Amino acid sequence: MDKYKESIGEVETEPVETGTVPRPEGLSPREVEVEKVEQEVKQEVKQEVIEEAKPTPPAEDKAKRGKKVEEISKLGVQDQVEALRNLALEEGPDFAVGVAKELDNAFVLDEFHDTLDKLELIKEGKLKEI
């Protein structure tokens, strides 16, 4: 029989606990720990890539949002917040937040955020509408 084709028998392996990295022969505990950390980092990077790959809004949403930004930016600050509130009720909070961000006014964005918080509390019945 050819020595390259002869059976080497079964390889015995030790059971490995879930959540641990098996320690191959010849690796020090430090090297095993490094491998474990590398695997965790790879998993985190993979998760970040998945989150970054979320779809972007369609072009029509961008155009619609741009039109609303143009309309609302002509208003006074309090009227902008009120317009955003109404927009949130009509088009949904995600769309209104996108418009608020594009207005590029931190004060309006903050006031609108407070308004959204109050709306959610009112919807949940935790706060009475004034």
N, C-alpha and C positions, 0 to 999 in steps of 0.2 A: 504494500500500500504506500502511496505517495505521502511523504511527511507533511506536505502542504494541505492535504485533503483529509487528514485524520481528525477525528472529533476531539475537541478539548474538554468535553463534558459540560455540565451545567455550571454556571457561575452563581455562587451564593451571594445574596444581598441581604443586608440587615434592614428590618423595617424602619421607616423614617417617619417621625412625628409630623403631623400637618403643621405647616407654617415654619418649618425649619429647613435649612439648606443642607443636603447631604454632604458629608465631608469626604471628598475623594482622598485616596491615599496620597500622602506626601504633602498635603496642604496644612499649613499651621492654622491654629484657631484664628489668628489675625487675618490670614488670607481668606478663610471661610467667611469671616465677618465682612470683609471688603466685597466679596462676591454677593453676599446677601444685600448689602447697601446698594450695589450696582443694579441688582434686579429691582429693588424698590424704586430707584431713580428712573429706571427704564419704564416702569409701570406708571409713574407720575407723569413723565414726559408723554407717554402714549395717551393718557387721559387729557392732558392739555391740548394735544394735537386734535383729539376728537372734539373738544369744546370749541376750538378755533375754527373748525371746519363746518360749524353751523351755517345754514344758508343765510344769505343776505337778503334784505327785502327786495322785492321786484322793482324794476325801474319805474313802473307806474306809481308805486307807493312813494318813491323818492320824489317824483314829479309832483304828486299830490301834496306831499309834505312841504316841498319847496313853495308851492302856491300858498299854502296856509301860513308858512313863515312870513312870506311877503305881506299877506293881508294883516297878520297879527302884529308884525313889527311896526306898523304905522300907528298903532294904538298907544295909549298911555299905559303905564306900568300896571295899575290896578285893572284896567280893561283887558290887558294881555292875560293876566291871571284868570280873569273871568272867562275870556274866550277859550283859554286852555282847558278850564274846568268843563265848559260846554262841549268842547271837542272830545274830552275824555269820555263824557257820557254818550256822545253820538258815535264816535269812531273807535272807542276803546282807549284804555290808559296807555298802552304801549305806543300807539300812534301819537297820542298827545305828548307823551314824554319825548319822543323823537323830535317833534316840532319844538318843544320847549328847549331842548338841547341845542337845536340849530339856531334859536334866537340869540344864543351866545350872551345871555344876561344872567349872571349868577343869582341876582336878587329875585328875578322872575322865576327862575327854576326852583329856588328855595321856597318861595311863596306857593308855587304850584304844588310842590311836594307836600307842603303842609295841608293844602286843600285836598290833595288825594288821600292823605292819611285820615282827614275828617270824613271824607266821603265813604271810605271803607268802614270806619267806625259807625257811621250812620246806617249803612247797609246791614251791618252785623247787629244793629240794635243796641250797641254799647254807648251810643251818644245820640241825644235828641237833636234834630235839626233846629238851628236857632232862627 
